[in-house]
Each structure stands twice: as C-alpha cells, then as structure tokens.
Amino acid sequence: MFNIINYTIMDNQVKSVDRVIDNYYQEILNHGYADLTIKRFHDYAERFRKWCADHHVSAFCEDVAIQFCTEELGSYVFSSNLTNTQKDILRVIRMIVGFDKNGVFEIRGPRREYKFSGIKDVVTGHIARYVDKKHPSLDTLQSRKRVLENFGMFLEAKDIRLNDLTPDLFEEFFSQSIIKSRKEYKTHIREFYRDLHDANVINDDLSKYIQKEPHICKPIALPTTYTKDEIKRIIASVDRSSGNGKRAYLVILLAAEYGLRSSDIINLRFGNIDWENNMVNIIQEKTHEHVQFPLLSSVGNAIIDYVKNGRPTTDSDVIIVRHDSTFKGKSVSKTLVYKIVSEAIAQAEINDWRSKRHGPHSLRHSLASNMLKQGTALSVISNVLGHKSTETTKVYISVDIDKLRLCSLQIPPVASNQFRKEGRI
C-alpha cells in the first residue's frame, strides 16, 4: 500500500500537486514547445494530477512521482520494455520532478538502474574515487557504469573473482559480441583495475594485462560554419526591444565573438569581467583551461544594456539569468542557449540553414574558420578557443578550401602508353 496516501499540506514549505503542475505548465510554454507537444505534455500531467486526486494526495514530493510511475508504468527509469507512450509519460513526470527540485527540466533521464552483480561494493567505491578525482561528464560516468555492469555479469557467469583474471580471460571478455567498442571497454576496465590496485583493494595491478587497441584513423566530420556576412546577419536579426531580446543578443555575441561554449556562457559571472583593464577571464567548464579575451565594446555595451534594462533583480553573480516568473533570477540552461542561437539563425534567413547545425557550437566553429581564412595562426586560434593542443584546432583547416587549393601539387607527366594526356586509360 502507498505509504504516503495521507500525505497532505502541513506547512508553507510543502508545495501542492496543483501548484507544481501549474508551474510546470507555465515553464513548458516559456520553452516554446510545439502546440502538439504541449498538448501531449498537458494530457500526461493531467493524468498524474487525477491519480493524485484518486489517491487523496494533495502535497507533492518525489516519492509521490515514483509511486505513480511504479503503479502506472512499472518503472521510474527508462527501459526498452516501456512503450513509446509510457516513455513520454515517464519523461513528463521526471521533468516535473526535476523542475520542482532545481528549476531545470530533466531532458534525458537515466536510461536504467545499473546492477553490478557480486562486485557492487567494489564498484561503488571505485565510482566515488573516480568522480572525486576526474570529475567525468554524466555521459562518461554512465558509460563506465555500463561497462562495469557487463564486466560483473561476465565474472558471475565464469564464477571467478576480480583478482583471478588472466590475459586470456580479459581477451575473452573484450571479444564478446555485446561489446561494440573494444577501445572504450579496455580504457574503462584498465582504469578500474589500476584504481583497485592503488586503493589496495587487490594486491596485483592486473591492468598490465590489458593492451591498448591499435589506433585506427576515422574520417573527421567537417564542422558547420557560417561566413562573416552570415554571422553579422545572425547578430542583427535579434530584436533587442525586450529583456529577452537583450539577453539573446548578449548570448549570440558571446558565442560569435569569443566562441564560448554554452556551458561557459551560462556560467559567465560578473567576476569574470575586468572592467578596469577591459579584459574577460574565464576558466572553461569543459577543459578547465584559462582563457582571456579583450572586452570588446560590443560585448561590454551588451552586458551593460542587459543588466540595466533587461536583467531581473537578483543577488546571483551569474550574468545571464532566467526571466520566467517561477524561477526568475536563476541560472539559465544550455537548452535555452541552444534555442536562442537556433532561433536567431532561423530569423537571419540564411540559405540552407536547416541542413546545417545551428546551435552555439556552430558559431564557435565559424569564429575559428573565419580567423583561419584571415591568415590567423593555428596557435592563436587554439588559444582563443581554449584548446589544449593545436591538433584539436587542425580540423578547421579542412573547411578552408582556398587555403587547401594552395597546397595542391601538380600532377607529374606519366611516361606510359597506358595513359592518355587527359589522364584516362
């Protein structure tokens, strides 16, 4: 039986189910979802509201959401067993919970709960050390958990312990059909065993048995870029008559003029702006590299205009904040930054923009490409983008067709009767 059926509103700290769902409605409207999507989200949220009423639940908490999903869907996490409709319902419920917790929609919920068979305690300790030491992204962390889950099932099926692995057993594991990337699996298992040895969980460092996979060069996808003229049109397309417009204009400038990633845009703080020396200093979220830019007059004026005439009053040190009534003054999400940039690109009416990438990273790529076309050295572009190595920046050479033509070599004459002058057999 549901143990919080009689859970009711006892004080002002507890939010009602109706209030939470109404706040959710307002937020999906602010996000600009399509009408059909909004209707679908509305219907699923109303289904949750009716369930709460039927169970006499008036106060909202995550336990209520979990119980609803358990009873109605059979799970609070995504799985292949759910129908598309059930996945949509689960998505709505998790969006409601995430928005109530921290004001951010959970765009992608955890796909599954990981089970590590007989090595659960060892893996739990390893994951804690791994997160504390390397601060991996969510995707990387999920990847490691998935690999270790499969490894735990392999050990259980073989009835062997962690310290009983041999080179042949490792190779048997990496050769399983379930494994799509040997390199990924080897990296995770090698680091797992190295950590267990360093933490004195096992005596021998078995990571020495795991040889690196040979490097295979893969074709590099060309980055989407826009010309300088197109960038000007994108910037000019923003209507700055409202607070949202002033915020959008500043976002576009930061992405186009400095090539900032969305994670750096949403975390830009007043402390990063050195007004006295006209400099911008940030530590990149992704690479933790320090980058420094001159404070361009366009950017400085956009910040001033936004703060004075568009930004809500808040104690937050973050420059770009939310404007919606429910969470006014809180930090914006990367999803909103993408929406701002993509809408500006659409409004600029650039040819074939739909066939290109049109998020903030496309403006970052464009900055690098246009600098290269102007003859800027790769080392300078690398510094501007905050790359750790110029090797990362070299991909932009592939989109500078004019420079590539300068590298072309003349075809030498072929002394053979097998070829005609025009080069055909």
C-alpha positions in Angstrom: 0.0 0.0 0.0 1.2 3.5 -0.7 2.7 4.8 2.5 2.0 8.5 1.8 -1.6 8.3 0.8 -2.5 10.7 3.6 0.4 13.0 2.9 -1.1 16.4 3.0 0.0 20.0 3.1 1.1 20.8 6.7 3.2 23.9 6.3 4.2 26.5 3.8 7.4 24.6 2.8 5.3 21.9 1.1 4.0 22.5 -2.4 0.7 21.3 -3.6 0.4 18.9 -6.5 -1.8 21.5 -8.3 0.8 24.3 -7.8 3.7 22.1 -9.0 1.8 21.1 -12.2 0.7 24.6 -12.9 4.3 25.9 -12.6 5.3 23.1 -15.0 2.7 24.2 -17.5 4.0 27.7 -17.4 7.5 26.6 -18.0 6.8 24.4 -21.0 5.0 27.4 -22.5 8.1 29.5 -21.8 10.3 26.9 -23.5 8.4 27.3 -26.7 7.5 23.7 -27.4 5.2 23.0 -30.4 1.5 23.1 -29.8 1.0 19.3 -30.2 3.9 18.6 -27.8 2.4 21.0 -25.2 -1.0 19.3 -25.6 0.6 15.8 -25.1 2.6 17.0 -22.1 -0.6 18.6 -20.7 -2.6 15.4 -21.0 0.1 13.3 -19.3 0.4 15.8 -16.4 -3.3 15.8 -16.0 -3.2 12.0 -15.8 -0.8 12.4 -12.9 -3.0 15.1 -11.3 -6.0 12.7 -11.5 -4.0 9.8 -10.0 -3.0 12.1 -7.0 -6.7 13.1 -6.5 -7.8 9.5 -6.6 -5.2 8.6 -4.0 -6.1 11.6 -1.9 -2.6 13.1 -2.3 -2.5 16.9 -2.1 1.1 17.6 -1.4 3.9 17.0 -3.9 7.2 15.2 -3.4 9.4 12.9 -5.5 8.1 9.8 -3.6 4.6 10.6 -5.0 6.0 10.7 -8.5 7.9 7.5 -8.0 4.8 5.7 -6.7 2.7 6.9 -9.7 5.3 5.7 -12.2 5.7 2.3 -10.4 1.9 1.7 -10.4 1.1 3.1 -13.8 4.3 2.3 -15.8 6.0 -0.4 -13.7 9.3 1.7 -13.5 10.7 5.1 -12.7 13.6 4.7 -15.1 13.6 4.3 -18.9 13.8 0.8 -20.3 13.2 -1.0 -23.6 10.2 -2.7 -22.0 8.2 0.6 -22.0 6.0 1.6 -24.9 6.6 5.0 -26.6 3.6 6.4 -24.7 4.9 5.1 -21.4 8.3 6.7 -22.1 6.6 10.0 -22.9 4.6 9.8 -19.6 7.8 9.0 -17.7 9.6 11.9 -19.3 6.8 14.3 -18.3 6.9 13.1 -14.7 10.7 13.3 -14.5 10.5 16.8 -16.0 8.1 17.8 -13.3 10.3 16.4 -10.5 13.5 18.0 -11.9 11.8 21.3 -12.4 10.4 21.3 -8.9 13.8 20.4 -7.4 16.2 22.8 -9.2 14.3 24.6 -11.8 15.7 22.6 -14.8 13.9 20.1 -17.0 15.5 16.7 -17.0 15.9 16.3 -20.7 17.4 12.9 -20.6 16.7 10.7 -17.6 18.8 7.8 -16.5 18.2 5.0 -19.0 18.4 2.3 -16.5 19.5 1.2 -13.0 22.9 -0.5 -13.1 23.4 -3.8 -11.3 27.0 -4.9 -10.7 26.4 -8.5 -9.6 28.9 -9.6 -6.9 31.2 -6.6 -7.3 28.7 -3.9 -6.3 30.6 -2.7 -3.2 34.0 -2.6 -5.1 32.4 -0.7 -8.0 30.7 1.8 -5.7 34.0 2.7 -4.0 35.7 2.9 -7.4 33.0 5.2 -8.8 33.3 7.5 -5.8 37.0 7.8 -6.2 36.7 8.2 -10.0 34.2 11.1 -9.7 36.3 12.8 -6.9 39.5 12.6 -8.9 38.5 13.1 -12.6 35.1 14.8 -12.4 33.8 13.0 -15.5 30.8 14.1 -17.5 27.5 12.4 -17.0 27.8 10.5 -20.3 31.3 9.3 -19.4 30.1 8.2 -16.0 27.2 6.3 -17.4 29.5 4.6 -19.9 31.8 3.4 -17.1 28.8 2.0 -15.1 27.6 0.2 -18.2 31.0 -1.4 -18.9 31.4 -2.4 -15.2 27.9 -3.9 -15.1 28.7 -6.1 -18.1 32.1 -7.0 -16.5 30.3 -8.0 -13.3 28.0 -10.3 -15.2 31.0 -11.8 -17.0 32.7 -12.6 -13.7 29.5 -14.0 -12.3 29.0 -16.3 -15.3 32.6 -17.5 -15.1 32.4 -17.8 -11.3 35.7 -16.0 -10.9 36.9 -13.3 -8.6 38.3 -9.8 -9.5 41.9 -10.9 -8.8 41.7 -14.1 -10.8 41.7 -12.5 -14.3 44.3 -13.7 -16.8 45.2 -12.1 -20.2 43.1 -14.8 -21.9 40.1 -14.1 -19.7 40.4 -10.4 -20.3 40.5 -11.1 -24.1 37.5 -13.4 -23.8 35.6 -10.6 -22.2 36.6 -7.9 -24.7 35.8 -10.3 -27.6 32.1 -10.7 -26.6 29.6 -9.8 -29.3 27.9 -7.4 -26.8 30.9 -5.1 -27.0 30.8 -2.6 -29.8 34.0 -0.7 -28.9 36.9 -2.6 -27.6 38.9 0.6 -27.1 36.2 2.0 -24.8 35.9 -1.2 -22.8 39.6 -1.6 -22.4 40.0 2.0 -21.2 37.3 1.6 -18.5 38.5 -1.8 -17.3 42.2 -0.8 -17.3 41.5 2.3 -15.2 39.2 0.3 -13.0 41.9 -2.2 -12.2 44.6 0.4 -11.8 42.4 2.2 -9.3 41.7 -1.0 -7.3 45.4 -1.6 -7.0 46.2 2.0 -6.0 43.4 1.7 -3.4 44.8 -1.6 -2.0 41.6 -3.5 -2.9 43.7 -6.0 -4.9 47.4 -6.9 -4.5 48.4 -7.1 -8.1 48.0 -4.5 -10.8 46.2 -6.5 -13.4 45.8 -3.5 -15.7 49.1 -4.5 -17.2 47.4 -7.4 -18.9 45.1 -5.1 -20.9 46.9 -3.9 -24.0 45.9 -0.8 -25.9 43.9 -1.2 -29.1 45.7 -0.2 -32.3 44.9 3.4 -33.4 42.5 3.4 -36.4 42.1 6.8 -38.1 38.5 7.6 -38.8 37.1 10.3 -41.1 36.5 13.5 -39.3 33.2 15.2 -39.8 33.5 18.7 -41.1 32.3 21.4 -38.7 29.4 23.6 -39.7 30.5 27.2 -40.3 28.9 30.4 -41.3 30.6 33.3 -43.2 31.4 36.6 -41.6 28.5 38.2 -43.5 26.1 35.5 -42.3 27.4 36.0 -38.7 26.6 39.7 -39.0 23.1 38.9 -40.2 22.6 36.5 -37.3 23.6 39.1 -34.8 21.5 41.8 -36.5 18.4 39.5 -36.5 17.9 39.8 -32.7 15.2 42.2 -31.6 16.6 44.0 -28.6 13.4 45.9 -27.6 12.6 43.5 -24.7 14.5 42.0 -21.8 14.5 38.6 -23.5 15.9 40.2 -26.7 18.7 41.9 -24.8 19.6 38.6 -23.2 19.5 36.8 -26.6 21.7 39.5 -28.1 24.3 39.0 -25.4 24.2 35.2 -25.8 24.8 35.5 -29.6 27.7 37.9 -29.1 29.5 35.7 -26.6 29.1 32.7 -28.9 30.1 34.5 -32.1 32.7 37.0 -30.9 34.5 34.8 -28.4 33.5 31.3 -29.5 32.3 30.4 -25.9 30.7 27.1 -25.4 27.1 27.1 -24.0 28.5 25.8 -20.6 30.7 28.9 -20.4 28.0 31.3 -21.5 25.6 30.2 -18.8 28.3 30.3 -16.1 29.8 33.7 -17.1 29.9 35.8 -13.9 30.5 39.5 -13.1 33.8 38.5 -11.5 35.0 37.3 -15.0 34.8 40.9 -16.3 37.8 43.1 -15.6 36.2 46.5 -16.5 39.3 48.4 -15.4 41.6 46.6 -17.8 38.9 45.8 -20.4 39.5 42.0 -20.2 37.4 38.9 -19.9 38.9 36.0 -17.9 37.2 32.6 -17.6 38.1 29.0 -16.6 36.5 26.8 -19.2 33.9 24.3 -17.8 34.9 21.5 -20.2 38.7 21.7 -20.2 39.4 23.8 -17.0 41.8 25.8 -19.2 42.1 29.5 -18.5 41.3 31.8 -21.5 41.5 35.5 -21.7 39.8 37.9 -24.2 39.8 41.7 -24.7 36.5 43.1 -23.6 35.0 44.2 -27.0 32.9 47.3 -26.9 30.0 45.4 -28.5 30.1 42.8 -25.7 30.6 45.4 -22.9 27.8 47.5 -24.1 25.5 44.5 -24.5 26.3 43.4 -20.9 25.5 47.0 -19.6 22.3 47.2 -21.6 21.1 43.8 -20.4 21.9 44.4 -16.8 20.4 47.9 -16.7 17.4 47.4 -18.9 16.6 43.7 -19.2 18.0 41.5 -16.4 15.7 40.8 -13.4 16.8 42.0 -10.0 18.7 39.1 -8.3 21.6 38.5 -5.9 23.1 36.0 -8.3 26.6 36.7 -9.6 25.8 34.9 -12.9 25.3 37.5 -15.6 22.7 35.7 -17.8 19.7 34.6 -15.8 16.1 33.3 -16.3 13.2 35.7 -16.8 10.2 33.5 -16.2 8.2 34.2 -13.1 8.7 30.9 -11.3 12.5 30.9 -11.2 13.3 34.5 -12.1 17.0 35.3 -11.5 18.2 31.7 -11.5 20.8 30.4 -14.0 19.7 29.5 -17.5 20.1 26.1 -19.1 22.2 25.0 -22.1 18.9 24.1 -23.7 17.8 27.8 -23.6 21.2 28.9 -25.1 20.7 26.5 -28.0 17.1 27.7 -28.5 18.3 31.4 -28.6 21.0 30.7 -31.2 18.9 28.5 -33.4 16.1 31.0 -33.5 18.4 33.8 -34.4 19.9 31.8 -37.2 16.4 31.0 -38.5 15.4 34.6 -38.4 18.5 35.6 -40.3 17.1 33.7 -43.3 20.4 32.1 -44.2 20.3 29.8 -47.2 20.1 26.1 -46.3 20.4 26.8 -42.6 18.2 23.8 -41.8 20.7 21.4 -43.4 23.4 22.8 -41.1 24.0 22.6 -37.4 22.5 25.7 -35.9 23.4 25.7 -32.2 26.0 27.8 -30.3 28.9 25.4 -31.3 28.3 26.3 -34.9 29.2 29.9 -34.1 32.3 28.7 -32.3 33.3 26.7 -35.4 32.6 29.8 -37.5 34.8 32.0 -35.5 37.8 29.6 -35.9 37.1 29.1 -39.6 36.9 32.8 -40.3 40.0 33.6 -38.3 41.9 30.9 -40.3 40.7 32.5 -43.6 42.1 35.8 -42.4 45.5 34.2 -42.0 45.5 33.8 -38.2 48.0 31.3 -37.0 46.6 28.0 -35.6 48.3 28.6 -32.3 46.4 31.8 -31.9 43.1 30.2 -32.8 43.9 27.4 -30.4 44.4 29.9 -27.6 41.2 31.8 -28.4 39.2 28.6 -28.3 40.9 27.3 -25.2 42.1 24.1 -26.9 44.8 22.2 -25.0 46.6 21.3 -28.3 46.7 22.8 -31.8 46.0 19.2 -33.0 42.4 19.8 -32.0 42.3 23.0 -33.9 43.6 21.5 -37.2 40.2 20.2 -38.1 39.4 23.8 -39.2 42.0 23.6 -42.0 39.7 21.1 -43.8 37.0 23.8 -44.3 39.3 26.5 -45.7 39.0 25.4 -49.3 41.0 28.4 -50.6 44.0 27.5 -48.4 43.7 23.9 -49.3 44.0 24.8 -53.0 47.3 26.5 -52.3 48.6 23.1 -51.1 47.7 21.2 -54.2 50.5 19.7 -56.2 50.9 19.5 -60.0 50.4 16.0 -61.4 53.7 14.9 -63.0 53.8 13.6 -66.5 53.3 9.8 -66.7 55.7 8.1 -69.1 53.4 5.2 -70.1 51.4 4.2 -73.1 48.6 3.1 -70.8 47.6 6.7 -70.1 46.4 9.4 -72.4 47.2 13.1 -72.0 43.9 13.8 -70.2 44.7 11.1 -67.7 42.3 8.4 -68.7 43.3 4.8 -69.6 
